[in-house]
Each structure stands twice: as structure tokens, then as C-alpha cells.
Amino acid sequence: MAYQNFNMEHQWLPFTPNRSFKKDPRIFVAADGMYFTTHDGKQVIDGISSLWCVGAGHNRKPINEAIKKQLDTLDYATAFQASNDQAFKASEIIAAMAPGDLNKVLFCNSGSEAADTSLKVALAYHRARGEGHRNVFIGREKGYHGVGFGGMSVGGIAANRKVFGAALLPRVDHLRFIHDPVNHAYIHGAEPVWQEDILLELEQRILPLHDAGNVAAIIVEPVAGSAGWYLPPKGYLKRLREICDKHGILLIFDEVITGFGRLGANFAADYYGVVPDMLNFAKCVTNGIIPLGGVICSDRIYDAMMKANASSPEYAVEFFHGYTYSGHPVACAAAIATLELYKQENLFERAGQMGKVLGDAMHGNLKGLPNVIGIRSLGLAGAVELSSVAGAPGKRAYDIFMDCFHHGVLVRPAGENLVVCPPYIVEKEQIERIVNVLADAIRKNA
Ligand SMILES: Cc1ncc(COP(=O)(O)O)c(C=O)c1O
């Protein structure tokens, strides 16, 4: 199939340089296991689980079959004032996987919707308890929580603030970023140890500035994924939990990337031993096959919302929120089959084991190459950071990404980083191939 056969005039591609794409398109027409087939018949290895989604690899029959069966049984049913059996089953499985008292699942369709949903829960929860004045949110520099106005506001992505800044939520502040490029340039499966306490700023400046009693929630990605796989300092998440508890602030973990196995555990919350009040998920929950996201809320939040409504009539809606496709039966059937498949094949454990292989390969082969200024690996993901081309931020990473693609390897450019996060089924030889192609591309683009 030649790409000249496609009419590419009508799809406006998301987060993609549309003009250069058309000159050198990357079009997938099939996928199986670790590989894509392109329009011109080339095989490309999926080094990024198709944007962190495809944990079990492509074209997995048990998931496909579950979806087909569900289509023939209950294709769709309204999510409001009714529900479906698949949504109840999926939420039961997800709640059982989640740590602590995270037991109540609010479904949505994406990570962006999960971010906005969790912020709305925080406001509604505080209001329900008579603390409606708690309406300040705190995110973190370089945080990514999707593209909705709530998620962009608590996120710390400069490009969002440049273009959409005027329309972001007003009462938002940000923690400083968690990376020390001098002392923690190279981190292999460890927690960076900081001499200073980088959360002192939260306690001594940010909270007093807004009055801690006005703060509704703090939202962070446990590991900063989209920015380029930046790891939290040792003890950071525990301390964040303590600060939130001390001041009655809700803690939200955005686990859209870290959820469902990427760190070799169910969630980063398990990996770090810190239970948030809400945990956002999407991506790997359906192996990327059908959109599904959600927020797992603590019993405490749910109970408070129900209690606050105790005096209102039983027909009154307690939380004024939801999406037409919340808990879509086909998406939930996909989630049930996906989570079962992860379990049957011990894929989370495998992600942890292969993560060590990936980390070894990246640190062993990429350190010392031209322009490489850092490598960070944890779980089954790693990033190599390069110095930027003067006056052309992101160009080097983009050129390397393109070079890798032309050599049959899909990696992800993120700022000045190249990120590798393959499906959990990845084999050692495939990791070696991904890293070798990446190494060659780094050398060529020096
Ligand atoms: C941590 C995090 N939150 C939210 C999102 C947004 O998810 P979506 O693109 O499904 O809206 C992403 C996407 O990469 C993410 O990494």
C-alpha cells in the first residue's frame, strides 16, 4: 500500500508536526506482538507500548475475543440512571488491585478526563464536608495531566501555559520539579537521594501563601512520565502523604502511565508504599485497545459524599458528574480480559524483570555517547537525555526519533529525552535491538 493512496488532507494529527509528517508519514496498518506493519510493508518494533498503553503486546486474542463477545451481547447501554454488568465486574477487579481503601471507581474514557474528574471530586468532597473554601489545587512543574483545562492547569507544561494560559484555572500553584541534573543525571532503578528536602518549599512557602486550609488537593505523577521519566527523590511521596494528612489536603496520584504494571507492581502507589486518596488510571487498563480511564477514590471520599446527601431526597444525584461513555460495556469487557491476561501471564512481574534488562542495556550502551547528559531507568522504562541543539529545543530528540523509525524502532521523543517503554512481553534480544538502534541514531545525530 503506497501512502500516496491515502487522502491525508482531512485528519488533523494530534501532538504531531503535521507539515513534516506529510513529507515522511508513519502509517501503521497492522500490529502483532511487539511489531507494527507499516503501509509499505516494513516491520517496526513498538518500543513505547504505543504511548504506554499496550502492556500485553498487540493483537492479544483473549482481549479481542472478549470484545467481540461483548459486542454481540450488550453493545452499549446508558451510563446514567442505569449501568451494566461489565462495569460492575471491571470496577470490582480494579478496586481489588488498588491498595488501601481505594475501592470506588469512577469511570471515564481517558487520562485527561480522569484528571478533571479527580479535581472535581476533590472540590465536591470538601464542599460536602462543609469546607467549600478549599479550592486551591497544587500540581508540579513539568507535570502532565492531559489536555482538559483542569489537567492543563495543574500540569506544568510550558507549551500549555504559553498558548492556553489565559484560560487556565486561577487558584493553582506548583511544586518545583524533582530532577537534579548534576547529582542525579544517571539513575538506574534507584531512588535519587537529595541532600536538601525539596518539599520544604511546599510547607514553608506554598501552603502558607495560600493558607493550607484553602488547599483542596495536590496532584502528582509518582514518576513524571510524559516529561521524560523523571524519578521521585527517596522518601518524597511518603513525605507528600504526611504533609497532605497534616493539613487535610487530598493527595491524587496520576497513574495513567505508572498504573497496571509499568513498575513491576500493580501501581506506583504499591511500589512506593504510599496510598493516595485518589488514583487516576487509563492506558494499560484495556491494553490500549479501547478507550477507558477512571479515578479510584477512597471509601472515605465516597462515604463523605453519601453522608452529606443523607438529608436530600434519595432520587437526588450525589455527584453531579459523568460521561456518556462512563463504564462502557465493551471497554469494561476489554479491561476485564486485559487484567486477567496480565495476571495469567505474570506480566507485571515480568515488567519488573525486563526493566532491569532495559536499564542495564541503556546505561551500558548509551552512557558516554555524544551529547548524552543523563539516563534514568525504573521499572520497564528508561529515558536518555541529550543536550539540546542551540536555538532548536527538541530538534535533536526529534531527529533521533525519526532515524530510529527509519531503522524499524519506535521510541518517543519527550523534550530533549528519548523514552523507551516497551510492552511487558518484550524479549531481551528485542531490548538489545531497540537500544542498539537508538545508540546508532544518537551517534549519527551528534
Ligand atoms: C500522567 C498522565 N496523565 C494524563 C494523561 C492524558 O491521558 P489521555 O491522553 O488519555 O487524555 C497522560 C497521557 O500521556 C499522562 O501521561
Ligand as a Chemical Component Dictionary entry (heavy atoms), coordinates in Angstrom:
data_LIG
# 
_chem_comp.id                   LIG 
_chem_comp.type                 NON-POLYMER 
_chem_comp.pdbx_formal_charge   0 
_chem_comp.three_letter_code    LIG 
# 
loop_
_chem_comp_atom.comp_id 
_chem_comp_atom.atom_id 
_chem_comp_atom.alt_atom_id 
_chem_comp_atom.type_symbol 
_chem_comp_atom.charge 
_chem_comp_atom.model_Cartn_x 
_chem_comp_atom.model_Cartn_y 
_chem_comp_atom.model_Cartn_z 
_chem_comp_atom.pdbx_ordinal 
LIG C1 C1 C 0 0.183  11.070 33.647 1  
LIG C2 C2 C 0 -0.792 11.326 32.533 2  
LIG N1 N1 N 0 -1.981 11.851 32.818 3  
LIG C3 C3 C 0 -2.887 12.089 31.868 4  
LIG C4 C4 C 0 -2.614 11.820 30.552 5  
LIG C5 C5 C 0 -3.623 12.123 29.499 6  
LIG O1 O1 O 0 -4.193 10.968 29.021 7  
LIG P1 P1 P 0 -5.068 10.995 27.677 8  
LIG O2 O2 O 0 -4.140 11.297 26.558 9  
LIG O3 O3 O 0 -5.642 9.598  27.644 10 
LIG O4 O4 O 0 -6.115 12.011 27.850 11 
LIG C6 C6 C 0 -1.385 11.259 30.206 12 
LIG C7 C7 C 0 -1.060 10.937 28.813 13 
LIG O5 O5 O 0 0.019  10.577 28.460 14 
LIG C8 C8 C 0 -0.451 11.019 31.227 15 
LIG O6 O6 O 0 0.756  10.526 30.952 16 
# 
loop_
_chem_comp_bond.comp_id 
_chem_comp_bond.atom_id_1 
_chem_comp_bond.atom_id_2 
_chem_comp_bond.value_order 
_chem_comp_bond.pdbx_ordinal 
LIG C1 C2 SING 1  
LIG C2 N1 SING 2  
LIG C2 C8 DOUB 3  
LIG N1 C3 DOUB 4  
LIG C3 C4 SING 5  
LIG C4 C5 SING 6  
LIG C4 C6 DOUB 7  
LIG C5 O1 SING 8  
LIG O1 P1 SING 9  
LIG P1 O2 DOUB 10 
LIG P1 O3 SING 11 
LIG P1 O4 SING 12 
LIG C6 C7 SING 13 
LIG C6 C8 SING 14 
LIG C7 O5 DOUB 15 
LIG C8 O6 SING 16 
# 
